Amino acid sequence: MDNVFVVGMEEHNRQVLLRTPSAEHCRFHELLPLEELRDDKVDIEEMLAKARRILDGFDGSVDAIVGYWDFPVTLMVPILCAEYGLRSPALESVVRCEHKYWSRLEQSKVIDEHPAFALVQLDDTEPPELGFPMWVKPVKSASSDLAFRVDDDRDFEEALRKLREGIDRIGVPFEQILAHVDLPPEIASVGGRSCLAEAALHGVQVAVEGYVHQGEPVVYSTLDSVDYPGSPAFLCHRYPSELPEEVSRRMAEVATKAIRQVGLDNTLFSVEFFYDPVEDRLDVVEINPRHSQAHAELFELVDGIPNHERMLRLALGRSPDLPAGGGEYAVAGQWFHRRFGEDGVPVRVPTDEEVRELEEALPGVSIEIVPDRGVPLTELDAQDSYSFELAKITIGAQDGVAMRAKYERCVEGMRFEFDTD
């Protein structure tokens, strides 16, 4: 049996891992609790030291270290794998993806499919000459945290005010990671507590997922990301994409060039795009040096195998190639039921029994309630700047119409109540 240590493993994804074919010959071990990794004042060196104590004290072989969460998991895994002689991408290649300014510099060397961008410092008083509208965000963030649309000078000033207040939460631990990398001068001078401005993009959001095995990038899927009308907040991630095959092929070509440039290997990846069908234009939003744990069950519903299987195979030195199709459903999506605008304290959330009744009535549906009763929404982890997640609903169906109908049934059947005083 192979001993696989999973950084930030929690119960939901442990169950998904146990449904993979590789689980037959793997034992999964939690390496650091997810709640500690998501702490507002996470100390990277302290977490690494704790991980080393766990690994060194383990009575058995350490055969793989993996992770499927964003910061800081994606950056801690390659550090630990390098120390223990295990397969993973090189830390520098991952930082090239996750440092948004460095990533744009690398992309611009090999592709034209990216927005205009500029570096922004926290003490700047004038916006860069990109033209409005633009987006301003930290050079490292997670789940669109502290990303602001800027439509005029006043918006720019307000965005920088909020960034100055909140950037240390991820910026400080990110700089701890950067200390492990021999940075080029243009990145060393920027550090992890600066910002990036980018011209606003238009169109539909879509992503390709792939892997790099033995130095060769392979794109194996395209997924759509559907926003709430009039909002940048995600309503649904849908697999497979409804875009024309020719557009998917072009995205795969662009993604392959960018992945080769940043030097990723031994990892899954996701490259997010905007596609403007009016101008037939593609633009890379960002490169993620991991697969999304949120998509694992979408692949299970459509292809029959959770996407975690590819992660395990790469970490254990096996081919990550898997067949498409074979699942119970033709289409799957992860849907987000949200509350927009004001904060609130949930005084009622759907009970476990109510959730179970919905899941039993709607085949192919699983529901995760996000907030806890009595805990302010502003204390939720990894939320965007415009809304709060109330429920994540994973749905399999035979077509998009049936999937939407299942989502609406779920929303109708879940009762939330809030105290806003």
Secondary structure, DSSP 8 states (H G I E B T S, - for coil): -EEEEEET--HHHHHHHHTSGGGGGEEEEEES-HHHHT-TT--HHHHHHHHHHHHHT-SS---EEE--SSTTHHHHHHHHHHHHT-----HHHHHHHHSHHHHHHHHHHH-S-S--EEEE-TT--S--TT-SSEEEEESS-STTTT-EEE-SHHHHHHHHHHHHHHTHHHHHHHHHHHTTS---HHHHTTTTS-EEEEE---SEEEEEEEEEETTEEEEEEEEEEEE-TTSSSEEEEEES--S-HHHHHHHHHHHHHHHHHHT--SEEEEEEEEEETTTTEEEEEEEESS--GGGHHHHHHHHSS-THHHHHHHHTT------S--SS-SEEEEEEEEEESS--EEEE---HHHHHHHHHHSTTEEEEE-S-TTS-GGG-SS--SSEEEEEEEEEEESSHHHHHHHHHHHHHH---EEE--
